[in-house]
Amino acid sequence: MDATSPDKIIVEGFQHFFETADGPVQATGLIDLKIPAAEFVTLVGPSGCGKTTLLKAIAGFITPTRGRIVCDGKTVTGPGRDRGVVFQELAILPWRTVRRNIGHGLEIAGVPKAERERTVARLVALTGLKGFEDRYPHELSGGMRQRVAVARTWAADPDIILMDEPFAAVDAMTRLTLQEELASLTFSTRKTVFFITHSVDEAVFLADRVLVMSKRPGRIKASIEVPRRKAGGRDWESFTTDPEMQAICEQVLRLVRDERMDGAARPGETPDPLKEAS
Amino acid sequence: MTMTAVSAPAAAGAPPRRPSPLASGLLGAGKFLAPFAAVVALWWAIKAGFDLPDRILVSPYQVLVTFWNLLSRGVLADYAATSLYQIGVAVVVSAVVGIPLGFAIGSNAYVARALGLFLRFFQGVSGISWLPLAIIWFGFTDTTVQVIVVYTLVVPVIFNTMLGVRAIPPSYALALRSLGAGTFRVVKDVYLPGALPSIVVGLRLGMGYGWRALIAAEMLIRQGGLGDLIFGARTFGQIDRIICGMIAIGVLYVVVDRLIVQPIENLTVARWGVLRK
């Protein structure tokens, strides 16, 4: 393995099968993928195509049936604090206050309390949670809980952040704000982000690069570069009025729609590899 | 309203309580005591209406006199202490044995599935049905009573601890592992607090079942305890004593449940459980 590789995440010959009572079920097709450091990659694709399986493999929650995942030159064998995960369902602990949830990673790492408090205070301010430090999650709105989850991951300061539809459960207005905040947060902290979503707009808005996955067993069928984000991230007003961005959205939408229609017209068939090139 | 300074921090933003605590307190007590008063009235009516002799049913007044007698002579306290001691020991033993066992079973999906039916089966085989065997093995001793009560108590504790562990979203543990946590950390920060409300429910249920089993076992074993008191009184036809014992059984259960167990449950469920949905 080339340790000097600029790629933060390398997925090599990855393929995954789930064991079920009726025998193994193929969760993903063959996937090869390289994500350079500080890149924000979003992944869209039809339900059940194996997006989450790929994310879980990178997180180290599952062992690939075939192939391997390499992060920072090391083969992934399990979860680790170099790869933070923000889940779709709220995985913050209901019996911990906002402060203690956000500081949890630092507590685990044995960071002294004073230093921990400083980091927590910084992230609380950054994520707009000021004044809610001593509240319990059930006292917060959905959007605020999601901020806590994001802040907890950021506080542990991993190089890589994996996000599985983190904003799917919050209302549309809050989602816009959270997306803008995430865009500026990731830009300023130069994290490598792998972000799964169902929403084409969200995928293009956040990304440096959008990956489109085919239906199950999913493979990466297209990779679309998005012009580099400018300092301070993006905002929705300029995004929706930018013809270049809208063209990319349309392109991604077409790719995703193709998959869905293929699925409806010819159920069970694997996608045509020749269509890959688009 | 000047006393609200000591109220729980969580209730800081809550609207003020009822206007007059004394009035509403009396009203509340009356609401709970009214059904008891109705039963006593009915009892009295039956006693007087059918002109029943004392060997069939005594009057509430006589029970009151006997109750005071038993209480002042320390008889009731003596028998009650035996029962309370037995249930107390059983609670401690069940917690020490049942909680780790429930954890061991609950933390492994395969084991949990495999033992689900097994545990349900033994929930069905009540503690009392072990009594014949226990008497053969341990004789008419305290040990027999203790075995029956611990068995009755430990099954719901194991079962509910297991359910509690199973109900914790797997993402909690995964998220912690991604923050760098090891197994000990995950157990301490996720499984233990996550299963706590369910463990408390298990102990509470177990205490209810255990208390009933205890009284039944004491009636047969006759080595002290409230069950012994009421069954012994039957031999001499002391109906007043029997009813006094029954009242003590009910009162002690309510007191222990309301004053000790329920506050603990409220504390954990209120803070922990709300977000479970």
Interface residues (C-beta under 8 A of the other chain):
Chain A: A59 F61 G78 P79 G80 R81 R83 G84 V85 F87 E89 A91 I92 L93 P94 W95 H104 G105 I108 A109 Y136 P137 H138 R152 T153 A156 P158
Chain B: P169 S171 Y172 L174 A175 L176 R177 S178 L179 G180 A181 R185 D189 V190 P193 G194 R271 W272 V274 L275 R276
